[in-house]
Amino acid sequence: MTSSFLHPSLFLIAGALLLPFIQGPLRRPYLFLVPLLGLGAVLYNAALAGNHGLVNFLDWQLVFGRVDKLSTVFALIMALMAVIGTLYGLHVDRAGEHMAAWFYAAGSLGVIYSGDYLSLFLFWEMMAFASVFLIWFRRGPNSLAVGYRYLVIHTIGGIILLAGILLRYQATGNIAFDLLDVSHPQLATWLIMIGFGLNAAVVPLHSWLPEAYSEASFNGAVFLCAFTTKTAVYALARSCAGMEILVVLGVIMALYGVIYAVMENDIRKLLAWSIVSQVGYMVAGIGIGTDLAINGAVAHAVAHILYKSLLFMGTGSVLYMTGKSKFTELGGLHAKMPATFFFTMIGCLSISAAPFFAAYASKSMIIAAGFEQHLNWAVWLLMLGATGTFMYNGLKLPYFLFFGANKCSQATWDKAADPPRNMLIAMTLGATMCVLVGTAPGFLYALLPHAVDYTPYTAYQLMETLQLLGFAALAFFLLKRYVEPVDRICLDIDWLYRQLGCAFLWLVRHPLQWFDTAWGEAYRVVGIGSLMTVSRFWSWFDWNAIDGVVDGIARGVRALGGKVRVLQSGQIQVALFFVSSLAAVVLVTFVVSKLL
């Protein structure tokens, strides 16, 4: 790598590997220092426009350090989030959880600085495999199964992305991570978009998010809400800007997330559904594709990271102090957790795009860009979604959590109190940034990838916003009894995933297992000459190369498919054999085409 470029991922990865050896009173200062070094590297790199970190591999040139305004603004907010998230969990005495969080952040920053698809894919997979530990470290009754589902779905997304990358390389002969041909998209473009879209929780590829984020540890959720979806937003902005289907998908996301958030009983799952809705605005802005729309999507991604992490810190504090996360087990906590209520309320006003709070300065840019392109149907639906956002996040969350009827048990009420000092300091930083972005957005606008000619504080814009918020407030209090939290299960599209998982298991346990048995029996009956050699090889492959991974694969499939019977070893051998053979053929074909 060139000596001038400092990759922040290296500081986080090295810091994570050294962390287990840092013990005693040095642990907490070290925890705070490592992400600060990463932030310092991002600030240093901001002045180094161009491609850095060039590495020659075979006939490819890998670019680990592409620096421009788009990568810099995302790298800054991600590095800042690594600092705030680590500070929030500073008192957590599990080195493995901090290591997972730093590898996760390193993967995100690696994607942002990547200038080619090969290095991007490396960091993309690092994000998936590091982040799952933030779910498992909660050690709840459902954490293991939820983590497996999360990992299986993201592995599928990675395979789709890799297929798109290979097809694009075959067609173009280069692996540069640049804008795709979105006006006449080929199969490679669609696959790359789907791979990125899965991480952005684009409906119908979103079901992993509400379950995983609500099941994560109290501090792990702060990292999760910031990195995966917004890194995917960056990737879409870099590669798929102007792809019209994204406008439709973004509008669907914005409304879909509102509907489920209104019905949700778990406070962190409500916020997870809110991520689906808010990322929809960013996806729609990327689909519009104009300079103003891209600026709005990027600005909203920055604002979203700030206010959503603040909201997850507030609700995480409730979970940490009380052990509860459902509205039906909480209520009236403003008296016991006044500081937490104050910071959470700032987050609620910020996500609701109230004047002088974060999203007001960003969401309106996307709306204005839509009107400029005469996409009136999309804009009006996005504004309807904004009204719903204030209803469920600006009103429902604070009302039923901090006011309303007190549904706490005596033990829960006795434990309720504001969290430790480091958690309060982290929330103070997040709340301060939310107010600064909302009241003085000029410094954020200066970081955006295109020149900004937009003023959010006009009389018309203020009146329009106040009218929307007023309508939402009136609707909430008129319909309050209909949105009161109820402990229930709301079926989502993941029901289809689970049914497909069960169908796959039936296929494996019956037709494919019958074929496997018949194949082995045929070898036993013939058992002569070269077939005997093949039979011995199959026996070795059957017992050594396949059975060792059957249990792990079966567990992942069972997690994806829901409640099914335990698989016996060997029941999916043939399926694994065919899948691995297909993967080998694809890999060999790619390598041979490269060498020739």
N, C-alpha and C positions, 0 to 999 in steps of 0.2 A: 504494500500500500504506500501511497505517497506520504511523505512525512508531515505535510501541512494539515492533513485531515485527521481529526480525532473522532473515531466512531464511538458514540455513547454506549452502544451495545457491548463493546469490549469491557468497559468499566463495570457494567451491571453483571455480565457473565463472570468476570474475574472476581468481583465482589461476592457473588453468590457462591463460587467455589471455595473461597477463603473463609466464608462466614462460619462454618462449623468449628474452625480453629480459633475464633475470637470468642473468648469467654469472660465471665465476670463483669466488672464495671466498664470494660471497654466495649461491650456488645452494643449498647444503645448509641453511643457516639458513632460507632462504626456503621450502624444501621442508617443513621441520618447522613453520614458523610458520602456513602457510595452513590445514592441517587443524586446528591448535590453535584458530585463529579460528573455524572451523566448530563445533568442540566448545564453545567459549565461547558462541557464539550459541545452541546447543541448551540449554545450562545457563541462559542468560538467559531463554529463552522458556518454560522449565518453569513459571515462576510466572504465566504469562499465559494462564490458562484461557479458552477461547472461540475465536471465529473472527476471524482477522486476515488481512491481505493481501487485502482484498476488491477485486476488479476487475470493473467492468461491461463486458460484451462482448455486443453486440446486446441481446437480451432476457434474457441469462443473467447471473447473478452468480457469478463464479469465486472460489473460496476457496483461497488459496495457503498459509494458515497456520492450520489447525485444530489447536488445542492442547488435548489432554486426556491422561489417564493412559496410554491405549493408545498414542497417537502419541508421547508423551514417552519412554516406556521404549524403544521401537524407535529413535527418533531418537538417544537417548543411546548405545546400543550401536553403532549405525551410525557415528556421529561418532567414537566411541572407536576403532572399527575402522579408520577412515580414518587416524587418527593412528598406530596401531600398524603398519598396512600400509605407510604412507609411510616410517616409521622403518626398517622391515625392508628396504626397497629404496632407502634413502637414497643408497647408493653407486652406484646405477644412473645412467649418464650419458646416458640417452635421454629428452630432455624430452617427446617424444611419448608415451612410455609412462606417465609421471607425469600428463600431461594427460588421457589416456584414463581412468586410474584415478580422477582427481578428477571428471571428467564423469560417470563411472559412479556414484560415491558421491553426487554431486549429484542424479542422477536418482532414486536410492533415497530420499534425504531428501525430495525433492520429492513423490514418491508418498506418503510417510508423512504429510506435512503437508497434502496435498490434501484439500479438502472437497467436491470435485465431480469427476465423471468426465472432463470435458474437460481440466482441468489434470492430472489423474492420467494420462490417456493420453499427454499431451505428455511427462511425465517417464518414463513407462513405456517409450516408444520411445527416449528418450535413453539409458536403461540398456542396451537391446539394442545400439544402434549404437556406443556407447562401449566396451562390454565386449568386443566382438569383436576390438578391437585388442590386447587383452591376450593373445589367442591368437596373432594374427599376429606380434606382436613377438618371439615366441620364435624365429621364422624357422627352424623345423625342417622336415624334408622333407614332413611332412603338415600343417603349420600352416595353409597357405592353404586346402586342401580342407576341413579340419575347421572353420575359421572360416566358410567359405561355408555349410557345412551348418548350423552354429550360427545364422547370420544368417537363412537361409531358414526354418528351423523357428520361430524367434522372430518373424519377420515374419508367418508363418501364424498364430501365436498372437495377435499384435497385431490381425490382421484379424478373427479370431473374437471377440476382446474388443470391438473397435469395433462389430461387428455387434450384439452384445448390448447395448451402450450405446445404439445408435440405436433398437433395438426397445424398450428400456425407456423412452427418451424419448418415443417415439411413443405408448406405452401410458399413461405417467404425466404427461408434460409437464414433468418436472424432471430435472435431472442431478445431484442431490445424491448423494454417495458415502456411503450409509448401509446399514443392514442390509436385505437383500432379503427378499422373501416366500418363505422357505425351506420353509414348511409346505405351500404349494401353488405350487411353482415353475413358471413359464411358460418359454417358449423363451428369452426374454431372460435370465432367471436362469441357465438351464443354460449359455448361451453365455458369460456373464460368469464363471461358475464354471470353465468349461473354459479360458478365457483365462488366468485366474489360476492354475489348476491346472497348465497347461503350464509356467509359470515355476517352480512348486513341484516340478516333476519328478514329478508324479503318474503312476504306472503306468497306462496304457501310453504316456504322453506324456513319458517320462523319458530316452530314449536319447541325447539331445543332451548330457546332463550328464557321464557318465563319460568320453566321448571328449574333450569340450571342455576340462574341467578338468585332465585329465591331459596335455593338449597345450599348456596355457598356459605362459607364462614362469614362472620360479621365484617371482617376486614377484607376478606377475599372478594366479596361482592363489590367493594369500592373499586378494585382493580378491574374486575370483569365488566362493570358498567361503562368503563372508559375506553378500553382498548380494542376489543374484537370488532365491534360494529363500526367504530369510527375509523379503524384501520381499513376496513372494507370500503367505507365511504371514500377514503383517500384513493384506494385502488380503483374504484369506479370512476372517480373524478379524473384520474390520470388516464384511464384506458377507454372509458365508455361515455364520455361527455357528449351530449346531444343524441343519445340513443332513445328514440321516442317511447319505446315500451316502458322505459323507466318512469316516465311521467304517470302512466296508468298504474304501475306497480306501487309507486310512491303514494298516490292518492288512496289506493286500497289499504296500504299499511297504515296511513294516518287515521283512517276511519275504523279499521279492524281493531287496532290497539285500543282505541277509545271504548269500543263496545265491551271488550273483555275487561278493561280496567274498571269500568263502572260496576261490573258484576263481581269483582274480585274481593275476597275477604282477607287475604294475606297482604300485609302492608308492603312487603318487599316484592311480592309477585305483582301487585298493582304497579309498582315502579318499573318492573320488568316489562309489563305490557305497555307502559308508557314509552319505553325505549323503542319498541316496535313502531309506535305511532310517530314519535319525534324523528326517528331515522327516516320515516316515510317522507317528511318534508325535504330532507337532504337528498334522498334518492330522486324525488320529483324535480328538485333544482338541478341536479346533474342531468336528468333527462331533458330539461328545457335547454340547457347547454350554452346559453349566452353568457357573456362576461359577468353581467349582474347576477344571473342565476347561480353560476359557479361560485362567485363571491359570497352569495347568500348561503349556499350549501356549506361552504367552508366555515364561514362565520358562525352558522348555526351548530356545526360540529364542535367548534371551540366552546361556544356558550353551553351546549348540551353536556359536554364533559364536565364543566364547572358545576352547573346546577344539579345534574344527575348524581355526580359523586357526592355533592353536599346532601342531597336527599337520602342517598344510601348510607351516608355517615350518620344522619339523624335517625333513620329507622334502624340502622345497625346498632346505634347506642341503646335504643329501646330493647332490641333483642339481647344485647350484651348484658344489660342491667336487670332485665326482668325474665329473660329466657322465653318470652312469648313474641309472636309475630302476627297474630290474627286480631282483627278488629273485635271479634266476638269474645276475646279474652283480655281486652285492654279498654282504655277510655279514661277520661278525666286526668290525664297525666301532666297537664300544664302546671299543676300545683306541685308536683313532685320532681318534674324535670323542666324547669323554666328555661334554662339556657338551651337545651335540646329543642324545645318548642320554638324558641326565637330563631335559631339557625335553620330549622326545618321550614319555618314559615318563609324565610328569605328564599329558600330553594323552591317552595311552592309558588311564590310570586314570580320568580325568575322563569320557571318553566311555563307559566301561564302568560308570558309576554306582557306582564303589567308594565306600564311606563316606569322608566328608571331602573328596570331590572333586566337581566342578561338577554333573554330571548327576544325582548322588544326590539333590540338593535339588529337582530339577525333574521328572525322569521319574516319580518315585513319585507326584507329584500327579496325573498323568494316569491312572496305574494306579488310584489311590484313587477318582478321579472315575468311572472305568468301573465299579468295584465298586458305587459308590453308585447307579448307574443300572441295575444288574443286567445289565450287558453282559459276562457272564462269559466267553463265547466269545472276545470281542475281547481282553479283559484277559489271558487265558491265552496267547493267541497273541502278544500284545505282550511278555509275559514270556519266552516262548520266543525271540522275537527279541532280547531283551536278553541272554539267555544266549549266543546266536550272536555278538552284538556283542563280548562279552568274549573269545570264542574267536578271532575274526579280527583284532580291533583291539588288545585287551589282551594277547594272547599271540602270535598269528602275526606281526604286524608287528614288534614289538621282537625276537622270538626270531630270525626269519630275516634281519632286517636288521642287527641289532647283535651277535647271537651266531650259533649254528649254524655250518655249514660256510662257510669263506671261499672265495667264488667270484669274488673280484675278480682282474682281471688285474694284472700288476705295475705297469703305468702307473696304473691306477685306485687301487691301494693306496698308491702313492707320493703321489698328489694328495690323498688323504683327510686332512682335518684339520677342526677346528672353524672355522666361518665368520667373517667380519669382525665387529668389535665391535658395529656398529649392529644386525646381525642377532641377535646374542646378547642385546642389550638389549631388542629387541622381543620375543624369546622369553621373557625374564625377566618382562616386563610381563604377557604372556599367561598364563604359568604362575602368577604371583602372583594374578591375578584368578580363575583356575580354583580355586585352593586357598581363596581368600577366599569365593567363592560356595558352595563345598562345606562349609566349616567354620562360616561365619556367614551363613546365607542370609537373615537378617532384613532386611538392607539391600536385597536384591533383592525380597523379598516386599513391602516397603513401596512399591516402584515399580509393582507390578502393577495392572491396571485395576480389580480388585475386591478387597474386603476379604478378607484371608487368615486363615482359622482352620484352620491345618494345621501339624503338628509332624512333621518327617521323622525325627527321631532318637528313635524309640521302640524298645524291646527287640524287639518283633515285627518291625518294619521292618528293623532291623539283622540279625537272625537270618535273615530271608527273603533279604535281599541276599547275605549271606555264603554261604548254601546255594546260591543260583544261581551265584555266582562259583566256588564250590568244584566244583560239578558241571561247569561249563564247563571249568575247569582240568583236571579228571580226564579229560574227554572229549577234550580237545586232546592230552594226552600219550599217551593210549591210541590215538588215531587220527592221530598226528603224521605218519606216513608217507603217509597218504591226503590230507592237506592241504598237503604239501610243494609249494612253488611249481613249476609247470611252464610253460614258455613256449608258450602255445597261444592260439588264438582261440576265444572263447566267443560263439556266436551269440546275438543278443538280438532283441527286437522290431523293432529298426531294420532287420533284414533285410527285413521287409515294406515299410518306407518305401522302401528301395532298389529293390525289385522294382516298386513302384508308380511310382517315378521312371523306371525303364526302360520300363514300359508307357506312361507319358505320352509319352516320347520316341518310341516306335513310333507312337503315335497322331498325333503332330505330323509325323513324317517321312513318313508314308504317306497316310492318309485326308485329313488337313487340308491337307497339301502338295498332294495331287492336286486338292482343291477350290480351292485358291489358284491353281493353274496353269490349271484350267478356267475360273475366274472371269476371269482376265486374258485368256485366249484368246477368251472370249465378247466382251469389250470390244474386242479387236483386230478381230474379224470384223465386229461391228456398226458400231462406230466412226462413228456419225452423230449429229447433233443434240445433245440434252442428254446422251446417253450418252457422247459424246466428251468433254464437260466433266467428267462423273463419272470417266471413264477417266483424264483428265489429273490430276484430284485424287487418284485412287487411286495413280497412278504417283508423284506427289510424296510422298504419305503413306507409300507403300511404301518409298521409298528414303531419305527424310529423317527421318520420325517413328518408323519402326519399326526399320530396320536398325541404327540407331545404338545401340540397346539390346539387340539380339538376342544379341550375343556375351556381354554381361554376364549376361543371363538364362540363356543356355545354359550358361554356366560354373556358375551356381548350381544349375541342375537336374542337371547332370552330377555335381556334388559330392554332391547328395542321392541320386542314383541309383546311384552307384558307378562302376565301370569301363564306360564306353560309348564309342562312336565319337564323334569330334569332329563337332559340328553345322556345317553350311554355313550361311552367312548367308542368311536368308530362309525357313528351314525351319519356323520357328515363328511366322511373321508372322500367320497367320490366328488362331492361338490367342491371341496377344497382342492382336490387334484385338478379338476377342470379349471377352476379359477386361477390357481397358481400357474398352470400350463399356459393359459391365455395371457397372463401377465408376463410370463417369460417370453412368449412369442412376440408380444408388443415391444418388450425391452430389446430383444435381439434384433428385431427388424429395425428399430431406431438406431441402434449402435452400428449395424451393418451399413445402413443408409448414410450414416455419418462418416464412416471410414471409407466408403467407396466414393 
